[in-house]
Amino acid sequence: MLCVSCSTRAWSGALKFCGHVLSSIYWVCDLEHPPRFMEDRQALLLKLTRKLVICTGTTLGVLIIFFFSNHFSSNSSRSYLTLIVFAAGLIGGFVSIQQRIHRVSDLELKHLSQSWSSVLLIPIYGGIFAIAIHVIFLSEIITGGLFPQYSVLKFSTPATLADFKSFFEDTLPRSGQDAAKMIFWAFCAGFSERLVPQIIQNVQSKT
């Protein structure tokens, strides 16, 4: 009788333990009633996404307004390459952070969702890196078939302010393919934060 009683108690304890385990699994996996911390994280992700859309859209809107306001003015012959490159890098930075926000820690996510300046700086850095790689291509520090080539007017000897003005206003990609390469690499510079620093480090190691 003692063995039967012990065996019954053991089975009863085992069943209770399995019931607790199954209840815990159901609590975590139940999609209709997710844990509180998951609801908070989703709310922070949604808040951060809205801020990114607002910041990036506002910046692009300002660039577009600036472009069209100057395009129809007396300086309509300007190329605005730097503006186009910056916009491509800005979009690259936005896409990059949108893909990474699901992997950031809860503390970092909370900080980003509460700070407008931090959110705004993320795509702005992408635009700055895009301008940096644009300058690298213009200076022909790196060359090759994968990189854009430009039609650059020759400077007079000695160089004048008019030469610099013409350089910024009249420099254009040599072909449509070069223009596409320029936009592609500007987007990549904004998308990958390590691209431009790695290029700079490689150039420094060769000097």
C-alpha positions in Angstrom: 0.0 0.0 0.0 2.9 2.3 0.8 4.4 1.8 -2.7 1.1 2.5 -4.4 0.6 5.7 -2.4 4.1 6.9 -3.2 3.6 6.1 -6.9 0.3 8.0 -6.9 1.8 11.0 -5.3 4.7 11.0 -7.8 2.4 10.8 -10.8 0.2 13.6 -9.3 3.3 15.8 -8.9 4.5 15.1 -12.4 1.1 15.9 -13.8 1.0 19.2 -11.9 4.5 20.1 -13.2 3.6 19.3 -16.8 0.4 21.5 -16.3 2.5 24.4 -15.1 4.9 24.0 -18.1 2.1 23.9 -20.6 0.5 26.9 -19.0 3.7 28.9 -19.3 4.2 27.9 -22.9 0.6 28.9 -23.7 1.1 32.3 -21.9 4.2 33.1 -24.0 2.9 31.8 -27.3 -0.7 33.0 -27.1 -0.9 35.6 -29.8 -4.2 37.0 -28.7 -2.9 37.8 -25.3 0.8 38.6 -25.7 3.0 39.4 -22.6 3.1 43.0 -21.4 6.7 43.5 -22.3 5.9 42.6 -25.9 3.1 45.1 -26.1 5.4 47.8 -24.7 8.1 47.0 -27.3 5.7 47.0 -30.2 4.4 50.4 -29.0 7.9 51.8 -28.9 8.7 50.4 -32.4 5.6 52.0 -33.8 6.5 55.3 -32.1 10.1 55.2 -33.4 8.9 54.4 -36.9 6.5 57.3 -36.9 9.3 59.6 -35.8 11.6 58.3 -38.5 9.0 58.8 -41.2 8.3 62.4 -40.0 12.0 63.3 -39.7 13.0 61.8 -43.1 9.9 63.1 -44.9 10.3 66.6 -43.5 14.0 66.7 -44.5 13.2 65.4 -48.0 10.4 67.9 -48.3 12.7 70.8 -47.4 15.3 69.6 -50.0 12.6 69.3 -52.7 11.2 72.8 -51.9 14.7 74.2 -52.0 15.4 72.4 -55.3 12.3 73.6 -57.1 12.5 77.1 -55.6 16.0 77.5 -57.1 15.3 75.6 -60.2 12.8 78.1 -61.4 14.9 81.1 -60.4 17.7 82.8 -62.3 20.1 80.0 -61.3 18.2 77.2 -63.0 21.3 76.0 -64.8 22.8 74.6 -61.6 23.2 70.8 -61.4 22.5 70.3 -57.6 24.5 67.1 -57.6 25.3 67.5 -53.9 21.6 67.9 -53.1 20.7 64.7 -55.0 23.5 62.8 -53.4 22.5 63.9 -49.9 18.9 62.9 -50.6 19.9 59.4 -51.7 22.1 59.0 -48.6 19.2 60.2 -46.5 16.9 57.5 -47.9 19.6 54.9 -47.4 20.0 55.8 -43.8 16.2 55.6 -43.3 16.0 52.2 -44.8 19.0 51.0 -42.8 17.6 52.0 -39.4 14.2 50.6 -40.3 15.8 47.2 -40.8 17.8 47.4 -37.6 15.3 48.7 -35.1 13.8 45.3 -34.6 17.2 44.1 -33.3 18.1 46.9 -30.9 17.9 46.4 -27.1 14.9 47.6 -25.2 16.9 50.3 -23.5 18.2 51.7 -26.8 14.8 51.4 -28.3 13.3 53.4 -25.4 15.9 56.1 -25.7 15.4 56.5 -29.5 11.7 56.6 -29.2 12.0 59.5 -26.7 14.6 61.6 -28.5 13.9 63.5 -31.7 17.5 64.6 -32.1 18.8 61.0 -32.1 16.2 59.9 -34.6 17.0 62.9 -36.9 20.7 62.3 -36.8 20.4 58.7 -38.1 19.4 59.6 -41.7 21.4 62.9 -41.6 24.5 60.8 -41.0 23.6 58.8 -44.1 23.4 62.0 -46.1 26.8 63.2 -44.8 28.4 59.8 -45.7 26.9 60.0 -49.2 28.5 63.5 -49.7 31.8 62.1 -48.5 31.8 59.2 -51.0 30.7 61.7 -53.7 33.8 63.7 -53.0 35.9 60.6 -53.1 34.6 59.8 -56.6 35.1 63.3 -57.8 38.7 63.4 -56.6 39.3 60.0 -58.2 40.8 58.6 -55.1 39.2 55.3 -56.1 38.4 54.5 -59.7 37.0 51.6 -61.7 34.1 50.4 -63.8 31.9 50.1 -60.7 32.2 53.8 -59.8 30.8 56.9 -61.5 32.9 59.2 -63.7 32.3 62.9 -64.0 32.8 65.7 -66.6 34.8 68.3 -64.7 35.8 71.6 -66.2 39.5 72.4 -66.1 40.6 75.1 -63.7 42.5 78.1 -65.0 46.1 78.7 -63.9 46.0 80.1 -61.3 42.6 78.9 -60.1 39.9 81.6 -59.5 36.7 81.8 -57.5 34.8 81.4 -60.8 36.5 78.0 -61.3 35.2 76.8 -57.9 31.8 78.1 -58.6 31.7 76.4 -62.0 33.0 73.2 -60.4 30.0 73.0 -58.0 27.4 74.2 -60.5 28.5 72.5 -63.8 30.0 69.2 -62.7 27.9 66.3 -64.1 28.1 62.6 -64.5 29.5 61.6 -67.9 26.5 59.4 -68.9 23.2 58.1 -67.6 25.0 55.0 -66.3 27.4 57.2 -64.3 24.4 59.1 -62.8 22.8 55.8 -61.8 26.1 54.6 -60.2 26.3 57.9 -58.3 22.8 57.5 -56.8 23.5 53.9 -56.1 26.7 54.5 -54.2 25.2 57.5 -52.4 22.4 55.2 -51.2 24.9 52.5 -50.1 26.9 55.1 -48.2 23.8 56.0 -46.2 22.6 52.4 -45.8 25.9 51.0 -44.6 27.5 53.1 -41.9 30.8 51.3 -42.2 31.3 51.7 -45.9 32.8 55.3 -46.0 34.9 54.8 -42.8 36.4 51.6 -44.3 37.2 53.4 -47.5 38.9 56.2 -45.5 40.9 53.7 -43.5 42.0 51.8 -46.6 43.2 55.1 -48.2 45.1 56.0 -45.0 46.8 52.6 -44.9 48.1 53.1 -48.4 49.6 56.6 -47.8 
